[in-house]
Amino acid sequence: MLFFPPPLSAENAGDFAGSSSGGFAPGVVIFVHGGGWWTGSREEPTFGCHMDTAHSHGWAVAMVEYRLLSRGWHGGHMLSDVMQAFRSLIARATKLKFDASRVVVVGSSAGAHLSLLASFALNRQAAKRLVRAVVALDACTDLSLSMTKPVRFGAWDEAMAARLLCGSDISEAAAADGSPACPQMPGAVAALISAYTPPTFLLHGTMDAFYSLEHMRVLARALAEASVPHVAVELPLMPHASHVAPAGIPAQLVAYALTHILIALSSQQSA
């Protein structure tokens, strides 16, 4: 599903594929691409094998795009785009032939960050689980962590990316306690946890050179404290985006997790 740039049109259908059987799909899996908030598009091959997993179970598949740092936008624009895309998809479920009560979101890297924020925020605002599950792969989860303990790899500068995302330098974006904050979007995914937070699957490589493993650990601790069902998988010696290779162990773990999520939701009565 293509939603770029806003304003959105109710007929703005980009990359959407219905049930592989051509009938009414039991639900939809929405994929959100990564790219350090700077680049990336619906055309990247990151999710190929995971889309196949969704389609093999008869689920519809959608791809979401959002405005990027490289085009002068900031995190608030990105989060707004992704949330609006989710809302538009759900509103058009009958026309697109899928059950709107079964929505699963999968994101990678920066897309995982936006997937978590958008899903948690949408459910919290609606006071119900519009998004039933989230799969977040190698996610940034806390911009304060990105600013104070950044990872630098080659041309990648996590702190600089976080500052651009927030639309403010770290010295200008300080919370009441003196810690870095983000004026354009929630600084931490954990701040959006509520009674309506969906079950969450987290996966992160211990050798990730873009976002440290601590991002996953911080969110996992917060989910545990709030008694939100979740699984957090640490992949020893694995780099960033290790789930891309279809034959690799990370990709198989994601396929296993996504398969169980889809089977569990498909077996539940439609809302």
TORFI-240660 format. One record per residue (C-alpha): residue number from 1; residue in one letter; x, y, z. Coordinates in nm, 3 decimals, decimal comma. Layout:
<pts>
<pt n="NUM" res="a" xx="X" yy="Y" zz="Z"/>
...
</pts>
This chain:
<pts>
<pt n="1" res="m" xx="0,000" yy="0,000" zz="0,000"/>
<pt n="2" res="l" xx="0,150" yy="0,331" zz="-0,106"/>
<pt n="3" res="f" xx="0,083" yy="0,639" zz="0,104"/>
<pt n="4" res="f" xx="0,339" yy="0,898" zz="0,002"/>
<pt n="5" res="p" xx="0,319" yy="1,190" zz="0,023"/>
<pt n="6" res="p" xx="0,009" yy="1,306" zz="0,215"/>
<pt n="7" res="p" xx="-0,255" yy="1,434" zz="0,186"/>
<pt n="8" res="l" xx="-0,396" yy="1,086" zz="0,142"/>
<pt n="9" res="s" xx="-0,667" yy="0,990" zz="-0,100"/>
<pt n="10" res="a" xx="-0,920" yy="0,723" zz="-0,012"/>
<pt n="11" res="e" xx="-0,843" yy="0,569" zz="-0,351"/>
<pt n="12" res="n" xx="-0,465" yy="0,589" zz="-0,312"/>
<pt n="13" res="a" xx="-0,387" yy="0,220" zz="-0,342"/>
<pt n="14" res="g" xx="-0,027" yy="0,138" zz="-0,419"/>
<pt n="15" res="d" xx="0,121" yy="-0,195" zz="-0,322"/>
<pt n="16" res="f" xx="-0,155" yy="-0,418" zz="-0,193"/>
<pt n="17" res="a" xx="-0,207" yy="-0,786" zz="-0,260"/>
<pt n="18" res="g" xx="-0,519" yy="-0,967" zz="-0,149"/>
<pt n="19" res="s" xx="-0,558" yy="-1,329" zz="-0,048"/>
<pt n="20" res="s" xx="-0,363" yy="-1,574" zz="-0,261"/>
<pt n="21" res="s" xx="-0,690" yy="-1,760" zz="-0,317"/>
<pt n="22" res="g" xx="-0,860" yy="-1,449" zz="-0,453"/>
<pt n="23" res="g" xx="-1,126" yy="-1,470" zz="-0,183"/>
<pt n="24" res="f" xx="-1,184" yy="-1,280" zz="0,140"/>
<pt n="25" res="a" xx="-0,860" yy="-1,283" zz="0,339"/>
<pt n="26" res="p" xx="-0,862" yy="-1,365" zz="0,713"/>
<pt n="27" res="g" xx="-0,660" yy="-1,047" zz="0,778"/>
<pt n="28" res="v" xx="-0,380" yy="-0,825" zz="0,652"/>
<pt n="29" res="v" xx="-0,007" yy="-0,810" zz="0,725"/>
<pt n="30" res="i" xx="0,127" yy="-0,457" zz="0,684"/>
<pt n="31" res="f" xx="0,498" yy="-0,417" zz="0,617"/>
<pt n="32" res="v" xx="0,692" yy="-0,098" zz="0,695"/>
<pt n="33" res="h" xx="1,033" yy="-0,062" zz="0,529"/>
<pt n="34" res="g" xx="1,355" yy="0,053" zz="0,695"/>
<pt n="35" res="g" xx="1,641" yy="0,270" zz="0,575"/>
<pt n="36" res="g" xx="1,756" yy="0,477" zz="0,872"/>
<pt n="37" res="w" xx="1,457" yy="0,713" zz="0,824"/>
<pt n="38" res="w" xx="1,666" yy="0,856" zz="0,539"/>
<pt n="39" res="t" xx="1,601" yy="0,620" zz="0,250"/>
<pt n="40" res="g" xx="1,408" yy="0,306" zz="0,156"/>
<pt n="41" res="s" xx="1,084" yy="0,233" zz="-0,027"/>
<pt n="42" res="r" xx="0,815" yy="-0,028" zz="-0,078"/>
<pt n="43" res="e" xx="1,031" yy="-0,176" zz="-0,355"/>
<pt n="44" res="e" xx="1,316" yy="-0,293" zz="-0,132"/>
<pt n="45" res="p" xx="1,351" yy="-0,674" zz="-0,112"/>
<pt n="46" res="t" xx="1,378" yy="-0,689" zz="0,268"/>
<pt n="47" res="f" xx="1,039" yy="-0,852" zz="0,325"/>
<pt n="48" res="g" xx="1,016" yy="-1,087" zz="0,028"/>
<pt n="49" res="c" xx="1,027" yy="-1,414" zz="0,220"/>
<pt n="50" res="h" xx="0,806" yy="-1,279" zz="0,499"/>
<pt n="51" res="m" xx="0,543" yy="-1,168" zz="0,249"/>
<pt n="52" res="d" xx="0,548" yy="-1,520" zz="0,109"/>
<pt n="53" res="t" xx="0,479" yy="-1,651" zz="0,460"/>
<pt n="54" res="a" xx="0,175" yy="-1,425" zz="0,493"/>
<pt n="55" res="h" xx="0,042" yy="-1,513" zz="0,150"/>
<pt n="56" res="s" xx="0,091" yy="-1,884" zz="0,208"/>
<pt n="57" res="h" xx="-0,165" yy="-1,857" zz="0,489"/>
<pt n="58" res="g" xx="-0,411" yy="-1,669" zz="0,271"/>
<pt n="59" res="w" xx="-0,356" yy="-1,330" zz="0,433"/>
<pt n="60" res="a" xx="-0,356" yy="-1,004" zz="0,239"/>
<pt n="61" res="v" xx="-0,032" yy="-0,808" zz="0,226"/>
<pt n="62" res="a" xx="0,028" yy="-0,432" zz="0,220"/>
<pt n="63" res="m" xx="0,338" yy="-0,213" zz="0,201"/>
<pt n="64" res="v" xx="0,355" yy="0,133" zz="0,355"/>
<pt n="65" res="e" xx="0,581" yy="0,420" zz="0,252"/>
<pt n="66" res="y" xx="0,640" yy="0,742" zz="0,444"/>
<pt n="67" res="r" xx="0,816" yy="1,076" zz="0,406"/>
<pt n="68" res="l" xx="1,192" yy="1,066" zz="0,459"/>
<pt n="69" res="l" xx="1,467" yy="1,271" zz="0,623"/>
<pt n="70" res="s" xx="1,644" yy="1,295" zz="0,288"/>
<pt n="71" res="r" xx="1,351" yy="1,498" zz="0,155"/>
<pt n="72" res="g" xx="1,342" yy="1,739" zz="0,445"/>
<pt n="73" res="w" xx="1,075" yy="1,576" zz="0,662"/>
<pt n="74" res="h" xx="1,103" yy="1,477" zz="1,029"/>
<pt n="75" res="g" xx="0,978" yy="1,201" zz="1,255"/>
<pt n="76" res="g" xx="0,639" yy="1,355" zz="1,318"/>
<pt n="77" res="h" xx="0,563" yy="1,343" zz="0,946"/>
<pt n="78" res="m" xx="0,673" yy="0,979" zz="0,925"/>
<pt n="79" res="l" xx="0,466" yy="0,866" zz="1,221"/>
<pt n="80" res="s" xx="0,163" yy="1,054" zz="1,088"/>
<pt n="81" res="d" xx="0,202" yy="0,888" zz="0,748"/>
<pt n="82" res="v" xx="0,225" yy="0,538" zz="0,892"/>
<pt n="83" res="m" xx="-0,068" yy="0,584" zz="1,132"/>
<pt n="84" res="q" xx="-0,283" yy="0,732" zz="0,855"/>
<pt n="85" res="a" xx="-0,192" yy="0,443" zz="0,627"/>
<pt n="86" res="f" xx="-0,302" yy="0,196" zz="0,896"/>
<pt n="87" res="r" xx="-0,630" yy="0,381" zz="0,947"/>
<pt n="88" res="s" xx="-0,700" yy="0,401" zz="0,575"/>
<pt n="89" res="l" xx="-0,632" yy="0,032" zz="0,524"/>
<pt n="90" res="i" xx="-0,863" yy="-0,066" zz="0,809"/>
<pt n="91" res="a" xx="-1,137" yy="0,166" zz="0,681"/>
<pt n="92" res="r" xx="-1,117" yy="0,010" zz="0,333"/>
<pt n="93" res="a" xx="-1,100" yy="-0,351" zz="0,450"/>
<pt n="94" res="t" xx="-1,432" yy="-0,455" zz="0,295"/>
<pt n="95" res="k" xx="-1,339" yy="-0,310" zz="-0,042"/>
<pt n="96" res="l" xx="-0,994" yy="-0,469" zz="-0,025"/>
<pt n="97" res="k" xx="-1,148" yy="-0,799" zz="0,090"/>
<pt n="98" res="f" xx="-0,982" yy="-0,869" zz="0,425"/>
<pt n="99" res="d" xx="-1,101" yy="-0,893" zz="0,784"/>
<pt n="100" res="a" xx="-1,029" yy="-0,557" zz="0,951"/>
<pt n="101" res="s" xx="-1,026" yy="-0,715" zz="1,296"/>
<pt n="102" res="r" xx="-0,704" yy="-0,901" zz="1,214"/>
<pt n="103" res="v" xx="-0,419" yy="-0,659" zz="1,144"/>
<pt n="104" res="v" xx="-0,056" yy="-0,760" zz="1,195"/>
<pt n="105" res="v" xx="0,232" yy="-0,515" zz="1,145"/>
<pt n="106" res="v" xx="0,589" yy="-0,611" zz="1,052"/>
<pt n="107" res="g" xx="0,871" yy="-0,356" zz="1,046"/>
<pt n="108" res="s" xx="1,246" yy="-0,366" zz="0,999"/>
<pt n="109" res="s" xx="1,506" yy="-0,123" zz="1,137"/>
<pt n="110" res="a" xx="1,368" yy="0,233" zz="1,120"/>
<pt n="111" res="g" xx="1,047" yy="0,077" zz="0,990"/>
<pt n="112" res="a" xx="1,030" yy="-0,136" zz="1,303"/>
<pt n="113" res="h" xx="1,062" yy="0,182" zz="1,511"/>
<pt n="114" res="l" xx="0,772" yy="0,344" zz="1,323"/>
<pt n="115" res="s" xx="0,571" yy="0,019" zz="1,332"/>
<pt n="116" res="l" xx="0,596" yy="0,000" zz="1,710"/>
<pt n="117" res="l" xx="0,514" yy="0,368" zz="1,761"/>
<pt n="118" res="a" xx="0,221" yy="0,368" zz="1,518"/>
<pt n="119" res="s" xx="0,070" yy="0,041" zz="1,642"/>
<pt n="120" res="f" xx="0,099" yy="0,126" zz="2,011"/>
<pt n="121" res="a" xx="-0,031" yy="0,481" zz="1,955"/>
<pt n="122" res="l" xx="-0,320" yy="0,374" zz="1,732"/>
<pt n="123" res="n" xx="-0,443" yy="0,114" zz="1,980"/>
<pt n="124" res="r" xx="-0,403" yy="0,353" zz="2,271"/>
<pt n="125" res="q" xx="-0,603" yy="0,625" zz="2,095"/>
<pt n="126" res="a" xx="-0,877" yy="0,385" zz="1,988"/>
<pt n="127" res="a" xx="-0,887" yy="0,215" zz="2,329"/>
<pt n="128" res="k" xx="-0,893" yy="-0,119" zz="2,148"/>
<pt n="129" res="r" xx="-0,654" yy="-0,350" zz="1,966"/>
<pt n="130" res="l" xx="-0,691" yy="-0,238" zz="1,607"/>
<pt n="131" res="v" xx="-0,344" yy="-0,383" zz="1,552"/>
<pt n="132" res="r" xx="-0,344" yy="-0,737" zz="1,689"/>
<pt n="133" res="a" xx="0,032" yy="-0,809" zz="1,681"/>
<pt n="134" res="v" xx="0,362" yy="-0,642" zz="1,594"/>
<pt n="135" res="v" xx="0,682" yy="-0,801" zz="1,464"/>
<pt n="136" res="a" xx="0,975" yy="-0,560" zz="1,510"/>
<pt n="137" res="l" xx="1,312" yy="-0,656" zz="1,361"/>
<pt n="138" res="d" xx="1,632" yy="-0,475" zz="1,465"/>
<pt n="139" res="a" xx="1,433" yy="-0,179" zz="1,594"/>
<pt n="140" res="c" xx="1,534" yy="0,153" zz="1,738"/>
<pt n="141" res="t" xx="1,304" yy="0,192" zz="2,039"/>
<pt n="142" res="d" xx="1,439" yy="0,488" zz="2,236"/>
<pt n="143" res="l" xx="1,570" yy="0,810" zz="2,078"/>
<pt n="144" res="s" xx="1,726" yy="0,913" zz="2,407"/>
<pt n="145" res="l" xx="1,944" yy="0,604" zz="2,384"/>
<pt n="146" res="s" xx="2,022" yy="0,688" zz="2,021"/>
<pt n="147" res="m" xx="2,143" yy="1,034" zz="2,123"/>
<pt n="148" res="t" xx="2,337" yy="0,949" zz="2,436"/>
<pt n="149" res="k" xx="2,482" yy="0,609" zz="2,343"/>
<pt n="150" res="p" xx="2,485" yy="0,608" zz="1,964"/>
<pt n="151" res="v" xx="2,626" yy="0,348" zz="1,731"/>
<pt n="152" res="r" xx="2,855" yy="0,473" zz="1,454"/>
<pt n="153" res="f" xx="2,938" yy="0,253" zz="1,158"/>
<pt n="154" res="g" xx="3,099" yy="0,390" zz="0,843"/>
<pt n="155" res="a" xx="2,889" yy="0,685" zz="0,730"/>
<pt n="156" res="w" xx="2,609" yy="0,592" zz="0,972"/>
<pt n="157" res="d" xx="2,570" yy="0,822" zz="1,274"/>
<pt n="158" res="e" xx="2,277" yy="0,715" zz="1,492"/>
<pt n="159" res="a" xx="2,285" yy="1,031" zz="1,705"/>
<pt n="160" res="m" xx="2,272" yy="1,259" zz="1,403"/>
<pt n="161" res="a" xx="1,986" yy="1,059" zz="1,254"/>
<pt n="162" res="a" xx="1,794" yy="1,086" zz="1,581"/>
<pt n="163" res="r" xx="1,849" yy="1,462" zz="1,594"/>
<pt n="164" res="l" xx="1,721" yy="1,503" zz="1,240"/>
<pt n="165" res="l" xx="1,426" yy="1,279" zz="1,323"/>
<pt n="166" res="c" xx="1,337" yy="1,495" zz="1,622"/>
<pt n="167" res="g" xx="1,380" yy="1,817" zz="1,427"/>
<pt n="168" res="s" xx="1,606" yy="1,950" zz="1,699"/>
<pt n="169" res="d" xx="1,959" yy="1,924" zz="1,824"/>
<pt n="170" res="i" xx="2,012" yy="1,728" zz="2,143"/>
<pt n="171" res="s" xx="2,091" yy="2,048" zz="2,334"/>
<pt n="172" res="e" xx="1,752" yy="2,191" zz="2,235"/>
<pt n="173" res="a" xx="1,556" yy="1,871" zz="2,301"/>
<pt n="174" res="a" xx="1,579" yy="1,818" zz="2,673"/>
<pt n="175" res="a" xx="1,313" yy="1,666" zz="2,893"/>
<pt n="176" res="a" xx="1,232" yy="1,797" zz="3,239"/>
<pt n="177" res="d" xx="1,481" yy="1,555" zz="3,394"/>
<pt n="178" res="g" xx="1,756" yy="1,679" zz="3,163"/>
<pt n="179" res="s" xx="1,756" yy="1,371" zz="2,941"/>
<pt n="180" res="p" xx="1,723" yy="1,403" zz="2,562"/>
<pt n="181" res="a" xx="1,367" yy="1,429" zz="2,439"/>
<pt n="182" res="c" xx="1,201" yy="1,455" zz="2,099"/>
<pt n="183" res="p" xx="0,962" yy="1,743" zz="2,028"/>
<pt n="184" res="q" xx="0,829" yy="1,594" zz="1,703"/>
<pt n="185" res="m" xx="0,729" yy="1,243" zz="1,811"/>
<pt n="186" res="p" xx="0,734" yy="1,015" zz="2,120"/>
<pt n="187" res="g" xx="1,095" yy="0,978" zz="2,228"/>
<pt n="188" res="a" xx="1,050" yy="0,619" zz="2,343"/>
<pt n="189" res="v" xx="0,819" yy="0,340" zz="2,230"/>
<pt n="190" res="a" xx="0,776" yy="0,236" zz="2,593"/>
<pt n="191" res="a" xx="0,598" yy="0,567" zz="2,665"/>
<pt n="192" res="l" xx="0,305" yy="0,447" zz="2,451"/>
<pt n="193" res="i" xx="0,249" yy="0,115" zz="2,630"/>
<pt n="194" res="s" xx="-0,110" yy="0,080" zz="2,749"/>
<pt n="195" res="a" xx="-0,374" yy="-0,178" zz="2,828"/>
<pt n="196" res="y" xx="-0,428" yy="-0,206" zz="2,452"/>
<pt n="197" res="t" xx="-0,067" yy="-0,268" zz="2,348"/>
<pt n="198" res="p" xx="-0,064" yy="-0,570" zz="2,114"/>
<pt n="199" res="p" xx="0,149" yy="-0,882" zz="2,164"/>
<pt n="200" res="t" xx="0,493" yy="-0,803" zz="2,031"/>
<pt n="201" res="f" xx="0,774" yy="-1,011" zz="1,879"/>
<pt n="202" res="l" xx="1,119" yy="-0,850" zz="1,897"/>
<pt n="203" res="l" xx="1,434" yy="-0,974" zz="1,725"/>
<pt n="204" res="h" xx="1,778" yy="-0,810" zz="1,735"/>
<pt n="205" res="g" xx="2,130" yy="-0,915" zz="1,645"/>
<pt n="206" res="t" xx="2,398" yy="-0,876" zz="1,910"/>
<pt n="207" res="m" xx="2,639" yy="-0,740" zz="1,647"/>
<pt n="208" res="d" xx="2,397" yy="-0,480" zz="1,511"/>
<pt n="209" res="a" xx="2,606" yy="-0,185" zz="1,388"/>
<pt n="210" res="f" xx="2,311" yy="0,053" zz="1,350"/>
<pt n="211" res="y" xx="2,106" yy="0,024" zz="1,671"/>
<pt n="212" res="s" xx="2,248" yy="-0,138" zz="1,981"/>
<pt n="213" res="l" xx="2,094" yy="-0,444" zz="2,141"/>
<pt n="214" res="e" xx="1,999" yy="-0,225" zz="2,437"/>
<pt n="215" res="h" xx="1,713" yy="-0,083" zz="2,229"/>
<pt n="216" res="m" xx="1,538" yy="-0,420" zz="2,235"/>
<pt n="217" res="r" xx="1,625" yy="-0,486" zz="2,598"/>
<pt n="218" res="v" xx="1,482" yy="-0,152" zz="2,714"/>
<pt n="219" res="l" xx="1,150" yy="-0,214" zz="2,541"/>
<pt n="220" res="a" xx="1,135" yy="-0,578" zz="2,648"/>
<pt n="221" res="r" xx="1,175" yy="-0,474" zz="3,012"/>
<pt n="222" res="a" xx="0,897" yy="-0,218" zz="2,978"/>
<pt n="223" res="l" xx="0,664" yy="-0,470" zz="2,814"/>
<pt n="224" res="a" xx="0,736" yy="-0,721" zz="3,089"/>
<pt n="225" res="e" xx="0,663" yy="-0,463" zz="3,359"/>
<pt n="226" res="a" xx="0,330" yy="-0,386" zz="3,192"/>
<pt n="227" res="s" xx="0,250" yy="-0,759" zz="3,150"/>
<pt n="228" res="v" xx="0,224" yy="-0,726" zz="2,772"/>
<pt n="229" res="p" xx="0,270" yy="-1,062" zz="2,597"/>
<pt n="230" res="h" xx="0,597" yy="-1,048" zz="2,409"/>
<pt n="231" res="v" xx="0,898" yy="-1,246" zz="2,292"/>
<pt n="232" res="a" xx="1,243" yy="-1,087" zz="2,267"/>
<pt n="233" res="v" xx="1,504" yy="-1,285" zz="2,072"/>
<pt n="234" res="e" xx="1,873" yy="-1,195" zz="2,087"/>
<pt n="235" res="l" xx="2,066" yy="-1,333" zz="1,791"/>
<pt n="236" res="p" xx="2,430" yy="-1,405" zz="1,888"/>
<pt n="237" res="l" xx="2,688" yy="-1,259" zz="1,647"/>
<pt n="238" res="m" xx="2,422" yy="-1,150" zz="1,399"/>
<pt n="239" res="p" xx="2,444" yy="-0,812" zz="1,221"/>
<pt n="240" res="h" xx="2,173" yy="-0,564" zz="1,134"/>
<pt n="241" res="a" xx="1,898" yy="-0,694" zz="0,901"/>
<pt n="242" res="s" xx="2,020" yy="-1,053" zz="0,923"/>
<pt n="243" res="h" xx="1,661" yy="-1,167" zz="0,864"/>
<pt n="244" res="v" xx="1,678" yy="-1,069" zz="0,497"/>
<pt n="245" res="a" xx="1,844" yy="-1,390" zz="0,374"/>
<pt n="246" res="p" xx="1,557" yy="-1,642" zz="0,329"/>
<pt n="247" res="a" xx="1,769" yy="-1,947" zz="0,411"/>
<pt n="248" res="g" xx="1,927" yy="-1,795" zz="0,720"/>
<pt n="249" res="i" xx="1,836" yy="-1,878" zz="1,078"/>
<pt n="250" res="p" xx="1,704" yy="-1,525" zz="1,154"/>
<pt n="251" res="a" xx="1,463" yy="-1,537" zz="0,858"/>
<pt n="252" res="q" xx="1,344" yy="-1,881" zz="0,965"/>
<pt n="253" res="l" xx="1,282" yy="-1,754" zz="1,318"/>
<pt n="254" res="v" xx="1,075" yy="-1,467" zz="1,179"/>
<pt n="255" res="a" xx="0,882" yy="-1,706" zz="0,954"/>
<pt n="256" res="y" xx="0,816" yy="-1,931" zz="1,253"/>
<pt n="257" res="a" xx="0,695" yy="-1,643" zz="1,469"/>
<pt n="258" res="l" xx="0,481" yy="-1,488" zz="1,194"/>
<pt n="259" res="t" xx="0,329" yy="-1,825" zz="1,106"/>
<pt n="260" res="h" xx="0,224" yy="-1,887" zz="1,466"/>
<pt n="261" res="i" xx="0,079" yy="-1,538" zz="1,494"/>
<pt n="262" res="l" xx="-0,126" yy="-1,578" zz="1,177"/>
<pt n="263" res="i" xx="-0,250" yy="-1,925" zz="1,271"/>
<pt n="264" res="a" xx="-0,349" yy="-1,809" zz="1,620"/>
<pt n="265" res="l" xx="-0,536" yy="-1,505" zz="1,492"/>
<pt n="266" res="s" xx="-0,703" yy="-1,696" zz="1,209"/>
<pt n="267" res="s" xx="-0,839" yy="-1,946" zz="1,460"/>
<pt n="268" res="q" xx="-0,998" yy="-1,671" zz="1,668"/>
<pt n="269" res="q" xx="-1,352" yy="-1,557" zz="1,598"/>
<pt n="270" res="s" xx="-1,372" yy="-1,237" zz="1,395"/>
<pt n="271" res="a" xx="-1,453" yy="-0,928" zz="1,600"/>
</pts>
